[in-house]
Amino acid sequence: MSDLTAPSKLARLRSWLTSPAPELRADIGNTARYIPSLDGLRAISVLIVMLSHFVTNIFPGGFGVYVFFVISGFLIARQFFVEQEATSSIGMTNFYLRRFFRLYPVALVFTATVVALYLAQGKTVDWWQPASALFYFSNYYFASFIDPSQQVMPLVIFWSLSVEEHFYLLFPTVFLLAKGAPRRLGFIVLGVIVGALALRLGMAIRHPELIGSYHFYYRSEFRMDSIAYGVGVAALCATEWGRSFLARLANPVTLVAAGAIVLFCLLYREPFFRETWRYSLVGVAIAAALVSVLFSARLGWVQRLLNMRLPVYIGKLSYSLYLWHFLVLYLTGPLGDDLPRPALIVLNFALSFAVSSASYHWLEVPFLNLRKRLHARRKTSPDTDVSPSASTEV
């Protein structure tokens, strides 16, 4: 009997892993809850980061983070447009509660675990480092971290989450100042993009000694344009002219051109360029690639791959994977002299997925469900969570 049932179970597992979602391509103007392909894009992004840390820095881990930034800007701005259309208002309190329930439980447990491990190992804890993680100023703290005698805790991974949190704090006010008008928001986005580039150029010219440090890479004022590109795509989706423009832009040629720009930025190593113009060029390229992948009817094969259940599931794990893989890297570091390199890589990936799956199902999902229950009781606005770290719904 078991011989007869085993193949069917294997076939069902294979079908679950490889079958794409029924809806593959996002509609430029449709405000449906689910946005196909974004979880798959998150999966690629977090895997690039993990490959960079576990295998070799030939893999551009910073590129993976940049994709997260652009997706964050797109989803949060799209959420606001959807909520405004549905309720003619923006629920600021609900927005910040969603962010808290979505992000903070995992951040708190991760930080507490790192501190507990340090104390158990008898290491000195620099309490500014966990504080910078929990209060989202780690990008500024670690950008100026110049004491070589002080150990950098694996909490430095919070630098990118700090940049995103600063965006979450600022964007609702910016959206209200623009009165929810896509055109006005577009001009503000353009100002942020140009302004961030001008700040980087000015700082690099006045303080060339900072080139090559983490000053430009970590600090929010120099990286906020990375998120603004995604906001710009969402603003274009909200206007008739913008939708027409995106429809023309969404094609395989755009995707190839975006890839060529990214490749050039990876290969061209001139320090001044890398700390200034590179971020702008990569932002344009990723935004253009995002438009092509989401909206092009001629890239169905890409959309089918991104919407298979395995990459979608990895995309849902991406927030936990992004954090916990860095702790795994810290824990397995001492094994580098004892284990063959391939075995260490496999161990790192296996432990990261095991811990992240537990984190997702036992921390993220329960708190998301708790938030939904609290939201249902208040019934003040539609539930439109689109956290860039988990859901692709709006």
N, C-alpha and C positions, 0 to 999 in steps of 0.2 A: 504493500500500500504506500509506504514511504517513497519507494522508487517511482511510483506514478505521480505523486504529488510534488516531489522535489523540483522537477523541471518547470511546473506551473508556477511555483513560488519564485524560482529564479527568473522566469519570464516576467512575472509581475514586478519584481524588483527592477529589472532592466527597463521595463516600460515606465516605471515611476521615475527613474533617473533620467531617462532620455526624452520622454514625451514633453513637447512644449505646451505652454499655456494656450488655450483656444484663441485668445486675442493676442496678436503678435505686434502690431504696429500702433503707436499712439496717434491719435488724431490731433492735429495742430490746434484746432479750435474747440475740441470737445473737453469738457471739464469732468470727465468720468473719474471715479474714485481711483481706479487702478491705472498706473502708467506702465505699460509693458516695456521690457528691456532694461529698466533702471536697476533692478536687483542683480541682473546679470552683469551690468557695468560695474556695480559695486563689487561683485565677486572678482572680476578681473583686477580692479583697483587694489583690493586688499591682498590678493595673491601676488601682485607685483611688489607690494611692500614686504610681504613675507619672504619672497624669493630674494629680495635685496638684503634682508637681514640674515636669512638662513643659509643662502647659497653663495651669492657674490653681489657686490655693489655695482656690477655691470648692469644688473636690472635697476631701472631708474625708480627707486622707491619714492622719491619726491614727486614723480609724475603721477603715481597712484594717489598720493595725497591731494594733488592738484585736481584730479578728477572728482574726488570727494567734495572738494570746495565748490566746484562748478555745479555739481548735482545739488548740494545743499542750497545754494542760492536759487537755483531753478525751482526746487520743490517748495521752499518756504514762501517765495514770492507767488508761486502758483496757488498755494494754499490761501494766501491773503486775498487774491483775486476771486477765488471760488467762494470764500466766506463772505466777502463783500457782496458778490452777486446774489448769494442765497439769503443774506440777512440784512443787507444794506448797512452793515456795521462790522467792526473788527473787535472780537473779544480778546482784549489784551491779557486779562487775568487767565483766561482759558489757555491762551497761547503759552504763557510762561509755566502754567501748571503742566501742560503737555510736555514741555521740554524737561521739566524737573522729573516727572515720573518716567520719562523715556531714558534720560541720560544719567541721572544722579545715582540710582541704586547700584549700578555696575561700577561707576566711578568710585563710590564710597567703599564698596567691598574690595575692589582692586587696590586702592590706596591703603586700606587697613591691612590687607594681606602683605603688601610690600613692607610696611612698617613692622608688622609682626615677624616677618622673616629676618629683617635686619636685627631686631632685638634678640631673636632666638639665636642668631649667629654671633651675638656679642659685638655687633658693629655700632658705631656711633651714628645716630640719626640726626641729620640736619633737618630740623623741623620746618624750616622754610620750604623745603622741597615738597612734603605732603601738603602743606598749606597752599602752595602754589598750584597743586593739582586740584584740590577741593574747591578753591576759590578762583580758579581759572586765570591765574596770571603767570603760569609756568613759562609761556613763551617769552615774557619779558625777563623773568628770573634767570632762565637758562641762557638767554641771549647775552646776558652780562656775567655769566658764570666763568670767572677767570682764576679761581683759586685751584691750582693743580693738585694741592694736597687734599682737597675735599672730594670725596667719592660722589660721582653722579649716580643717583638712584634711578632705577628703571621707570621713574615717574616722568622723565623727560618726554615720554611719548605723548604727554598731555599738551604739548606745545600746540599741535594742530587743533585739538579740541578747544583750547583757549581762544584761538583765532575765531573758530566758529561760534563760540559762546559770545564773544564780543559782537559778532554780527547779529546774533539773536537779540542782544540787548539794544542794539541801535536800529535795526530794520523796522520794527513796528512804528517807532516814532517817525522815521523817514517816510514810511508808507502813508501815515496820517498827514504829514506835512504836504505830501504830494496829493492829498485828498483821494488817494486810490486811483488817480488818473494814470493810465499806462504811459502816455506821452511825457507827462511831467516826471514820472519815475524814470523813464528812459534817459531824460536829460541829467537827472541826478546820477544815474549809473555811469553815464559818460563822464561826468565830472569826477567821480570816484576813480574811474579807470585812468583818466589823464592825470589826476592829482597824485595817485599812488606812484605812477611812473615818474612824475616830476620830483616827488619826494626822494625816490631812490636815486635819480640822477644827481639831485642836489647834494644828498648825503655822500654819495660815492665821490663826487668831485671835491667836496670840502673836507671829507675825512677818508682819504684813500686807505688809511691803515685799517679801516673796518672791512674792506673788501677781503673776502675769504673767511670772514667770521660768520657767526650765525645771526648777526645783527639784522641783515636784510631778510634772511630766510624765515626767521621766527616772528618778528614783531608785526603786530596787527596792522599798523598804519602802512606798512610796506607790502602786506599780503591781502588786504581787504579787496583789492581789485580781482583777486582770484575768485572770490565768491560773487563779485558784482557781474561777472560775465554770465553766470547762471541766471541772476536776476534779470539781466537784459534779455535773455532768451524768453523768460516768462512774460516780460512786458510786451515783447513782440507778439507772443501768442495771444495777447489780449486785445489786439487791434486788427482791423481788417487789412491795413497796409502791411503790418508786421507778419500776419499769416501768409499773405501773398509772397512776401520776401522770403520767408522761411521755406515755403513750398518750392521756390526756385532754387534755394540753397541746398535743400535736402536731396543729395544724389551721390553716387559713388565717387565722382570726380572730386567733390568737396572732401570726402573722407580720405582719399588718397593725398590730396593737397595738404590736409591737416596732418596726416602722418609724416609727410615730407618735412613740414615745419618743425614738428616735434623732434624728428631725427636730426635735423640740422642743429637744433638747440642742445641736443644731447652730445653731439660730436664737436661743436665749436666750443672750445674751452677757455677763450679769452676771459680773464677774471672780471673786468669791468662790465662786459656784455652780460655775463652770467648773473651779476647782481642787479642789473637794471632792466635792459630790454628783454632779456630771456623770459621773465615772468609774464610780460605783456604778450609776447608772441605765442607762448605756450597757452595762455588764456584764450586768445583768439582761436587757436587751433582746436583746443578741447571743446570750446563752445560750438564751433562749426561741426566737429565730429559728433557731438551729442545730438545736434539737430539732424544730421544725416542718419544716425543710427535709430533715432526715435521715430522719424517721420517719413523716411524715404521708402517708397513702394518698391524700389529696385534693389533694396538690400534685405530682402526677405530671408535669405539664407543666414545673414548675420543675426537678424531678429529671432529666427528659430533657434539658433545656438544659444543666444542670451536668455531665451525664455524656457529652456529645458529646466526640469525641476531641480537638477543638481546645482547648476549655477545660481538659480533663484534662491535655493536654500542657503548656499554659501553667502549670497548677498544679504540675506536676513541675519546671518551670523556676523556680518562684517564689523559691526561696532564692537562686539565681544572679541572677535578675532584680532582686531586692530590693537586692543589693549592687552589681552592675555598672551598673545604670541611674544610680546616684548618681555614679559615676566618669564616665560618659558626659555627665551634666549638667555636671560640672566642666570636661570637655574642650571641650564645644561652647559653653560660656558666652561666650567671646570672639567667637563668630560671630553673636551676637545683633544687632550693629549692621550686619552685612553681608547676612544672609539674611532674607528675609521670614519672618514669624512662622510661618505654616503649614509652610513648607519646613523650618524648624528643628525643629518638632514631629515631622514625619515622619522627619527624620534621626535625632533622638533615639530614637524608637521602633525604627527599623530597626537602628541600631547596638546598642541594648540587647538586642534579641532575637538578633542575630547573635553577639555576645560571650557572652551567657548560654547560648545553645545549645551553643557550643563548650565553655563551662565545665561544663555539665551532662554532655555526652557524653565529654569528655576528662579531666575531673577527678572529678566526683561519681560517675558510674557505675563507672569503674575502681576507685576506692577502696571503693565499696560492694561490688563483686565481690571485692576483696581481703579485705575484712572477712568476707564470707560464706565464703570459702575457709578463712580462719583459724578461723572459728567451727566449720566442719564438721570440721576436724581435732581440735578440742578436744572437741566433742560434749558440752558440759556443760549446755546448755539449748536450748530451741527457738528458732529464728531468728524473732524477732517485732519487727523494726524498724518503728517507726511515727514516724519523725522528722517533726515538724511542718513541716519545710521541704521534704519530698519525698514520702514515701510515705503512703498512706492504708491501709496494711495493719496488721493486728494479729495 
